[in-house]
Amino acid sequence: MRCNVALWDRILRFIFGVGLTAYAIAGGPFWAYFGLYGLITAAWGLCPLYAFFRIKTLRGHYRPLPDEE
């Protein structure tokens, strides 16, 4: 699968992922372990939820070539 998460999105996911996971390990609520999802998607650059809903924050690196006639 292709990456669908932009760099700014990956950075935010990493920051919130680290924060939520640290909060969960320090004794926070169980839902804080969802920070692991943010860490994994930040590392891979692929978000399955984005793929399911066809959301893409990463713009394509390749532009379509104009038709040459």
C-alpha positions as CSV (number, residue, x, y, z in Angstrom):
1,M,0.0,0.0,0.0
2,R,1.1,3.5,-0.6
3,C,1.7,6.1,2.2
4,N,-1.2,8.4,2.9
5,V,0.1,10.4,5.8
6,A,2.0,13.7,5.3
7,L,5.1,14.6,7.3
8,W,3.2,17.2,9.5
9,D,0.6,14.5,10.2
10,R,3.3,12.0,11.1
11,I,4.9,14.4,13.5
12,L,1.7,15.2,15.3
13,R,0.8,11.5,15.5
14,F,4.3,10.8,17.0
15,I,4.0,13.5,19.6
16,F,0.5,12.6,20.7
17,G,1.4,8.9,20.5
18,V,4.4,9.3,22.8
19,G,2.3,11.4,25.2
20,L,-0.7,9.1,25.4
21,T,1.5,6.0,25.7
22,A,3.6,7.5,28.5
23,Y,0.4,8.6,30.2
24,A,-1.0,5.0,30.0
25,I,2.2,3.4,31.3
26,A,2.3,5.9,34.2
27,G,-1.1,4.7,35.3
28,G,-3.5,6.5,33.1
29,P,-6.7,5.0,31.7
30,F,-6.7,2.1,29.4
31,W,-7.9,4.1,26.4
32,A,-4.5,6.0,26.5
33,Y,-2.9,2.9,25.0
34,F,-4.4,4.1,21.7
35,G,-1.2,6.2,21.5
36,L,0.4,3.1,20.2
37,Y,-1.8,3.4,17.1
38,G,-0.4,6.9,16.6
39,L,3.2,5.7,17.0
40,I,2.7,2.8,14.5
41,T,1.0,4.9,11.9
42,A,3.6,7.6,12.3
43,A,6.4,5.1,11.7
44,W,4.8,3.4,8.7
45,G,3.3,6.5,7.1
46,L,0.1,4.6,6.5
47,C,-3.1,5.0,8.3
48,P,-5.7,2.2,7.7
49,L,-8.6,4.4,8.7
50,Y,-7.4,7.0,6.2
51,A,-7.2,4.3,3.5
52,F,-10.7,3.0,4.4
53,F,-12.3,6.5,4.1
54,R,-10.0,7.4,1.2
55,I,-8.5,10.4,3.0
56,K,-5.0,11.4,2.1
57,T,-2.9,14.2,3.7
58,L,0.1,13.3,1.6
59,R,0.1,14.9,-1.7
60,G,1.4,12.9,-4.6
61,H,5.0,13.4,-5.5
62,Y,4.3,12.9,-9.2
63,R,2.3,15.2,-11.3
64,P,0.4,13.9,-14.3
65,L,2.1,14.7,-17.5
66,P,0.1,16.7,-20.1
67,D,-0.9,14.8,-23.1
68,E,1.4,15.3,-26.0
69,E,-0.3,15.5,-29.3
